[in-house]
Amino acid sequence: MIEYKGYIGAVEFDPDIDCFHGTVININDVVTFYGASVPELRREMKKSVDEYLAFCSEQGRAAESPCSGKLVLRTSPELHRRVALEASRHHVGVDTYVERLLQEALTTA
């Protein structure tokens, strides 16, 4: 993965064009780039992100921000209750408790 200005690009090899193809994965808008080497991929991703930001500005609309830090989660009332109880037992809020669980899960993954 490649990161630029908070935007994350995932890269795959495309055998049909004998080149690498990248896509910015942490926004809904489509931003893509191509390259034959890592330096070229980095350059092209920067160029694509900068063009995306300029395009949004020209259109008078805000570019999508990569990962705001807000995560909306829908779950059953029973699971919500259990999480709230565990958070209370640890003397923290639900958001803090869930963040800790996610950090722990990703650290051990």
C-alpha positions as CSV (number, residue, x, y, z in Angstrom):
1,M,0.0,0.0,0.0
2,I,1.0,3.6,-0.7
3,E,-0.1,6.6,1.4
4,Y,-0.2,10.2,0.3
5,K,-1.9,13.1,2.1
6,G,-3.9,10.4,4.2
7,Y,-5.1,8.7,1.0
8,I,-4.2,5.0,0.8
9,G,-3.6,3.3,-2.5
10,A,-3.8,-0.5,-2.9
11,V,-1.8,-1.9,-5.8
12,E,-2.3,-5.1,-7.9
13,F,-0.5,-6.4,-10.9
14,D,-2.6,-6.4,-14.1
15,P,-1.2,-9.1,-16.5
16,D,-3.4,-7.8,-19.3
17,I,-1.4,-4.6,-19.5
18,D,1.8,-5.9,-17.9
19,C,1.7,-3.1,-15.4
20,F,0.6,-2.3,-11.8
21,H,-2.8,-0.7,-11.2
22,G,-3.6,1.2,-8.0
23,T,-6.8,2.4,-6.5
24,V,-7.3,4.8,-3.6
25,I,-9.3,2.6,-1.2
26,N,-10.2,4.8,1.7
27,I,-12.7,7.1,-0.1
28,N,-15.8,6.4,-2.2
29,D,-14.8,8.5,-5.2
30,V,-12.7,6.6,-7.8
31,V,-9.1,7.6,-7.9
32,T,-6.8,5.3,-9.9
33,F,-3.1,5.2,-11.0
34,Y,-0.7,3.0,-12.9
35,G,3.0,2.3,-12.9
36,A,5.6,-0.2,-13.8
37,S,7.8,0.3,-10.7
38,V,7.4,1.4,-7.1
39,P,8.8,4.9,-7.7
40,E,6.5,5.3,-10.7
41,L,3.5,4.1,-8.7
42,R,4.3,6.7,-5.9
43,R,4.6,9.5,-8.5
44,E,1.4,8.5,-10.3
45,M,-0.5,8.2,-7.0
46,K,0.6,11.6,-5.9
47,K,-0.3,13.0,-9.3
48,S,-3.8,11.3,-9.3
49,V,-4.6,12.5,-5.7
50,D,-3.5,16.0,-6.5
51,E,-5.6,16.0,-9.7
52,Y,-8.6,14.7,-7.7
53,L,-8.2,17.5,-5.1
54,A,-7.9,20.1,-7.9
55,F,-10.9,18.7,-9.7
56,C,-13.0,18.8,-6.6
57,S,-11.9,22.4,-5.9
58,E,-12.7,23.4,-9.5
59,Q,-16.2,21.9,-9.1
60,G,-16.8,23.8,-5.9
61,R,-17.2,20.6,-3.8
62,A,-15.2,19.2,-1.0
63,A,-13.0,16.3,-1.7
64,E,-13.8,13.2,0.3
65,S,-11.6,13.1,3.4
66,P,-9.9,9.8,4.0
67,C,-11.1,8.1,7.2
68,S,-12.6,10.7,9.5
69,G,-12.1,8.7,12.6
70,K,-15.9,8.2,13.0
71,L,-17.0,4.6,12.7
72,V,-20.7,3.9,12.7
73,L,-21.5,0.4,13.9
74,R,-25.0,-1.2,14.0
75,T,-25.4,-4.2,16.2
76,S,-28.1,-6.0,18.1
77,P,-29.5,-4.5,21.3
78,E,-28.1,-7.5,23.3
79,L,-24.6,-7.1,22.0
80,H,-24.8,-3.3,22.6
81,R,-25.9,-4.0,26.2
82,R,-23.0,-6.4,26.7
83,V,-20.5,-4.0,25.3
84,A,-21.8,-1.2,27.5
85,L,-21.6,-3.4,30.6
86,E,-18.0,-4.4,29.9
87,A,-17.1,-0.8,29.2
88,S,-18.6,0.1,32.6
89,R,-16.7,-2.6,34.3
90,H,-13.5,-1.2,32.8
91,H,-14.5,2.3,33.9
92,V,-14.4,3.7,30.3
93,G,-17.0,4.8,27.8
94,V,-18.3,2.5,25.0
95,D,-16.3,4.3,22.3
96,T,-13.0,3.9,24.3
97,Y,-13.8,0.2,25.1
98,V,-14.6,-0.6,21.4
99,E,-11.5,1.2,20.2
100,R,-9.3,-0.8,22.6
101,L,-10.9,-4.1,21.4
102,L,-10.3,-3.1,17.8
103,Q,-6.7,-2.2,18.5
104,E,-6.2,-5.5,20.3
105,A,-7.8,-7.5,17.5
106,L,-5.7,-5.8,14.8
107,T,-2.5,-6.2,16.8
108,T,-2.9,-9.9,17.1
109,A,-4.2,-10.4,13.5
